[in-house]
Amino acid sequence: MSEFKRISPEQAQALREQGAVVVDIRDPQSFALGHIANSQHLDNHSLVDFIAKADLDAPLIVSCYHGNSSQSAAAYLIGQGFTEVYSLDGGFELWRATYPQETAQGGDE
């Protein structure tokens, strides 16, 4: 896979069930108020460490507010060597509407 793919919340949920990693690139305050359960917050400060420790061949789903910023981030991560990267269409807002039971609050749930 040489470029990222845009996926729906339903496709993302199926990938999560198979062990895909979810990263959230929204601001820390928004992440703390609500995020996809078991997702990791990723920003410019944590990016280098995340890339260094990540399995570049594991499926990776990038989430933002509405699915726009995640596309740029997904393209960047492909450029950093990740082989299977997805951008969540509709972002966290559509995810929360689709899977309210699969959202979490706080730092790292």
Secondary structure by P-SEA (a helix, b strand, c coil): ccbbbbbcaaaaaaaaaabbbbbbcccaaaaaacccccbbbbcccaaaaaaaacccccbbbbbcccaaaaaaaaaaaaaacccbbbbbcccaaaaaaaccccccccccc
